[in-house]
């Protein structure tokens, strides 16, 4: 792990900006990223690893998805995605309460909005927004397949954004 030259926080090796203070690290100033983000997220892998790990993998996968989005978008929108494992812990330990569930909804809503903004900013013609989460992820859960469609679209959108970031920074 590297250290941010501005605030001293631990950052990923070759990170373009610090996820904590959003300061440029000096890496990738040529316009092309020196760190390559994952472009192989898939619904099948997510589903199978969740099944094998009894849903623990989702906390890992979604936290890393948020971190990758921070690397890509934070320098433009100044936002930072809350780690999903925090929401997951609240859901596990406070499950009788409605509060953690609402926090999960808010987390996905904000994540989807940031992905939509980044798709638009990068001129990637793929439709994905918070409506995708509410339509497929929440309401679509009543027909069972909705969340699967949502996660497929989420991973596909992030793969497009990460591929574009790997090419253009």
N, C-alpha and C positions, 0 to 999 in steps of 0.2 A: 504494500500500500504506500502511496505517496502522501505528501502533506501539502495543504493549500499554502501558497506563499503569502496570502493576505490574512487569513484567520487562524491558520494552524490546524484546521480540521483534517481528519483522515479522508482521503479521496481515492478513487480508483486510479490505478496506474494509467497514464496517458489520458486522463480526463481533460476535456477542453475547458470546463469551468467547474468551480466548486459548488456542490449541491447545497451547501449551507449558506455561503455569503454571495454566491453567483459571480465571484471574481474570476477573470480569465486566468488560466494557469500558465499561459504561454505556449501550450501545446496546440498544434494544428492551426497556427496563425496564417498559414499559407492558403487557407480556405478549404482544404481537404483534411478530413479527420484522420488522425493517426491511430485512433482506436476504432476497431471494427465492432459494431454492435450486432447482436444476434438477428438473423433474418429467417430463422427456421422454426419459429414458434408454430405449433400445430395443435388442433383440437384433440387429435388422437393421442398424442404424447401427454397432453394435459390431463385428459380423461383417464388414461391408463395409470399414470403416476399418481393421480389422486386416489384411484381405486386401490393401488398397492399400498400407499402410505396412509390410508384412511383419512383423506382430505388434508393432510399436512402439506402436501406439495403445493397446494394453491397459495398458501401464504408465501412460500419461497418464490414461486413463479410470478405472482402479481406484484410482490415487492420489487423484484428485479425489473419487471415491465415498467413500473413507476420510476425506478432509478434511470432506466434507459430514456424514458420520456423526459426526465429532468435534464439529462445530458444534452438531449436534442433541443428542447424547447425553452429551458429556463433562461438562457441568455436573451431570448426574444420577449417572453411574457413575464419574466421575473417571478414566476411561481415555483413552488416545490410540492411534489406529491408526497403526502403522508405515507409512510411505509404500511403496506397492507397488513403486516403481521401485528401491528398495534391494534387495528380494527379487529383482527381475528382473535387476539387475546381477550379483548373486551367482550366479543361475542361468546367466547368459551366460558369466561368466568362470570359474566353478567347476563347469561342467556335468558333468564326469566324476564328481564327488563326489555322494553321496547327500544331504549336509547341506543344500544350497540347496533341493532338492526337498521335503525334510521341512519346511523353513522356510516354503515356499509352502503346504503343507498346513496347517500351524499358523496361518498368516496368515488363510487362508480360514475355518478352523474358528472362530477368535476373532471374525472379522468377522461371521460368520453368527450366533454367539451374541449379539453386541451388537445386531444387527438384530432378532433374536427378542425380546430384552429390551425394545427400544424399541417394537416392535409391540405387545407386551403392555402396556407402560406407557401407551401412547397409546390402548389399547383398540381397536386396528385388527384386525379379524377376517380375518387372512390368515396361512396356515400357512407359516412359513419358519423354519428353524433349522439347526444344524450337520448334522443328519441329512440335510437337503436336499443339502448339499455332498457328504457322504460317499456318499449314495445315488445322486444324479444325476451329480455332478461327478467322482467317482472311480470307483465301481463301474459307473455308467452309461456310462462311457467305453468299456467293452467292447462296447456295442451302438451306439456312435458318436453317437447322438442325445442321450445323457445330459447331456454338458456344455452343449449348446444349451438343454436344458430348465432346467438349473441357472442359467445366466446370464439366461434369460428371467425366472425366478422372482426372482433377485437384483435385477434392475433394476426389476421390478414392486414388490417390497417396498420398495426405496429410494424409488421414485416415490410410493408411499403415504405413507411417513414424511415425505418432503420436502413433500408437499402439505399434510399435517397441520401440519407445522412452519410453513409459510408462512401458514396460517390462524390458528394458535393460539400460535405461538412455542415 
